[in-house]
Amino acid sequence: MSKLVFRGVTLDHADLRRKEASVFVRVHMSSDLSGPVQKAMEWDEIPSCVDSAKLEGFLTTDKMILEPNDKKLKDHEIEINCSRIEDFKVTRKTEDEKVITRLRFTALVEQRGAIQWMENWLYSVGGAPAALSVTYHEQQEMELNEEEPTATDEQRKAAMEIEPETKRGARAN
């Protein structure tokens, strides 16, 4: 497990979703684009001529801690289970002749009560910047063992020709 901190985080919005038997919240946030985040995500430097871009990758996480930067708001810290941080996008805009670079992303939260916590955050903290700490699982590189048997071309072709089955296991006509 590794830890990563996103700085200058603001909660943009959250929406409640249903998927089969579960309910989850998509928490949309933005943060400063920092060197440690770029390094952890293995992103190259974003050229200055790029105004916006979708970035590859995601983080498989266990929890996230959203902590306001303002000491007066410290009582509003949120620690919540979070399964994934994804949909990374970088945006740039110019304000008062200064270029502002932001990283936008989404956290997937399945913990009961999450939407209420996010609503409370928006009412109490609003757009004040915060630090978002996440613990995540690092992707391990798997080595290809050349000595292990692999599928032959005939086996690959045969696997592609198998008739598709429906969800209940009956053959499609």
C-alpha positions as CSV (number, residue, x, y, z in Angstrom):
1,M,0.0,0.0,0.0
2,S,1.2,3.5,-0.9
3,K,-0.1,6.9,0.1
4,L,-0.6,9.8,-2.3
5,V,-1.7,13.4,-1.4
6,F,-3.5,15.6,-3.8
7,R,-3.1,19.3,-2.9
8,G,-5.5,22.2,-3.4
9,V,-8.5,19.9,-3.7
10,T,-12.0,21.2,-4.2
11,L,-15.2,19.1,-4.3
12,D,-16.9,20.0,-7.5
13,H,-20.0,17.8,-7.3
14,A,-21.2,14.3,-6.4
15,D,-23.9,12.1,-7.9
16,L,-25.6,9.0,-6.7
17,R,-25.7,5.9,-9.0
18,R,-27.2,2.5,-8.9
19,K,-25.5,-0.6,-10.4
20,E,-27.4,-3.9,-10.1
21,A,-27.5,-4.6,-6.4
22,S,-25.3,-1.8,-5.2
23,V,-25.4,2.0,-4.8
24,F,-22.4,4.2,-5.2
25,V,-21.4,7.8,-5.3
26,R,-19.2,9.4,-8.0
27,V,-17.4,12.3,-6.3
28,H,-16.0,14.7,-8.8
29,M,-13.0,16.7,-7.6
30,S,-10.2,18.9,-8.9
31,S,-6.8,19.6,-7.5
32,D,-3.4,21.1,-8.3
33,L,-1.3,19.1,-10.7
34,S,1.8,18.2,-8.6
35,G,5.0,16.4,-9.2
36,P,4.3,13.6,-6.8
37,V,1.0,12.9,-8.4
38,Q,2.5,12.9,-11.9
39,K,5.3,10.6,-10.7
40,A,2.9,8.1,-9.0
41,M,0.7,8.0,-12.1
42,E,3.7,7.8,-14.4
43,W,2.6,10.8,-16.5
44,D,5.0,12.7,-18.6
45,E,5.2,16.5,-18.3
46,I,2.2,18.1,-19.9
47,P,3.3,20.5,-22.7
48,S,2.4,24.1,-22.0
49,C,0.5,24.3,-25.4
50,V,-2.1,21.8,-24.1
51,D,-5.2,23.4,-22.7
52,S,-6.9,20.1,-21.8
53,A,-6.2,16.4,-22.0
54,K,-7.5,13.1,-20.7
55,L,-4.8,11.3,-18.8
56,E,-4.4,7.5,-18.6
57,G,-4.6,5.5,-15.4
58,F,-6.5,4.9,-12.2
59,L,-5.8,4.2,-8.6
60,T,-7.3,1.2,-6.8
61,T,-7.8,2.5,-3.3
62,D,-9.1,1.5,0.1
63,K,-9.9,4.8,1.7
64,M,-9.6,8.6,1.2
65,I,-9.2,11.4,3.7
66,L,-10.4,14.8,2.7
67,E,-9.0,17.4,5.1
68,P,-9.6,21.2,4.8
69,N,-6.5,23.4,4.7
70,D,-8.1,26.0,6.9
71,K,-7.5,25.2,10.5
72,K,-10.9,26.6,11.4
73,L,-12.5,23.9,9.3
74,K,-10.5,20.9,10.5
75,D,-13.5,19.5,12.3
76,H,-15.1,18.8,8.9
77,E,-12.4,16.2,7.9
78,I,-13.9,13.2,6.1
79,E,-12.5,9.7,6.1
80,I,-14.4,7.4,3.8
81,N,-14.0,4.0,2.0
82,C,-13.2,4.6,-1.6
83,S,-12.6,1.9,-4.2
84,R,-11.1,3.8,-7.1
85,I,-9.9,7.2,-8.3
86,E,-10.3,7.5,-12.1
87,D,-11.2,9.7,-15.1
88,F,-8.2,12.0,-14.8
89,K,-8.2,15.1,-17.0
90,V,-5.9,18.1,-16.9
91,T,-7.2,21.6,-17.7
92,R,-5.5,25.0,-18.1
93,K,-7.0,28.4,-18.2
94,T,-5.6,31.9,-17.9
95,E,-6.9,34.3,-15.1
96,D,-5.3,37.7,-14.6
97,E,-2.5,36.8,-17.0
98,K,-1.6,33.7,-14.9
99,V,-2.0,30.2,-16.2
100,I,-3.8,27.9,-13.8
101,T,-3.4,24.1,-14.3
102,R,-6.0,21.8,-12.6
103,L,-6.3,18.1,-12.4
104,R,-9.9,16.8,-12.5
105,F,-10.8,13.3,-11.4
106,T,-13.6,11.1,-9.9
107,A,-13.6,9.0,-6.8
108,L,-15.9,6.0,-6.6
109,V,-17.4,5.6,-3.1
110,E,-19.7,2.7,-2.1
111,Q,-19.9,3.5,1.6
112,R,-23.4,4.1,3.0
113,G,-24.1,7.7,3.8
114,A,-21.5,9.0,1.4
115,I,-23.8,11.4,-0.5
116,Q,-24.9,13.0,2.7
117,W,-21.2,13.4,3.8
118,M,-20.5,15.1,0.5
119,E,-23.5,17.4,0.8
120,N,-22.4,18.4,4.4
121,W,-18.9,19.1,3.1
122,L,-20.2,21.4,0.4
123,Y,-22.4,23.3,3.0
124,S,-19.7,23.6,5.6
125,V,-16.4,23.8,3.6
126,G,-17.7,24.9,0.2
127,G,-14.9,25.7,-2.2
128,A,-12.2,26.0,0.3
129,P,-9.1,24.1,-0.7
130,A,-8.2,20.8,1.0
131,A,-5.8,17.9,0.9
132,L,-7.0,14.6,-0.3
133,S,-4.9,11.6,1.0
134,V,-5.5,8.2,-0.6
135,T,-4.0,4.8,0.2
136,Y,-3.7,2.8,-3.0
137,H,-2.5,-0.5,-4.3
138,E,0.5,-0.3,-6.6
139,Q,0.3,-2.3,-9.8
140,Q,2.9,-5.0,-9.8
141,E,4.7,-5.7,-13.0
142,M,4.3,-9.3,-14.1
143,E,7.2,-11.0,-15.9
144,L,6.4,-13.2,-18.8
145,N,7.9,-16.6,-18.3
146,E,9.1,-17.8,-21.7
147,E,9.2,-21.4,-20.4
148,E,5.5,-21.6,-19.6
149,P,3.3,-23.1,-22.4
150,T,1.3,-20.7,-24.4
151,A,-1.7,-21.3,-26.7
152,T,-1.0,-22.3,-30.2
153,D,-2.5,-20.5,-33.2
154,E,-5.0,-23.3,-33.6
155,Q,-6.1,-23.1,-30.0
156,R,-6.5,-19.3,-30.3
157,K,-8.6,-19.7,-33.5
158,A,-10.8,-22.4,-31.9
159,A,-11.4,-20.2,-28.9
160,M,-12.6,-17.4,-31.1
161,E,-15.0,-19.7,-32.9
162,I,-16.9,-20.8,-29.8
163,E,-20.6,-19.9,-30.0
164,P,-21.6,-17.1,-27.7
165,E,-23.9,-18.1,-24.8
166,T,-26.6,-16.0,-23.1
167,K,-26.4,-15.1,-19.5
168,R,-28.4,-18.2,-18.5
169,G,-26.1,-20.6,-20.4
170,A,-28.5,-21.4,-23.3
171,R,-27.0,-21.3,-26.8
172,A,-28.0,-18.3,-28.9
173,N,-29.9,-19.3,-32.1
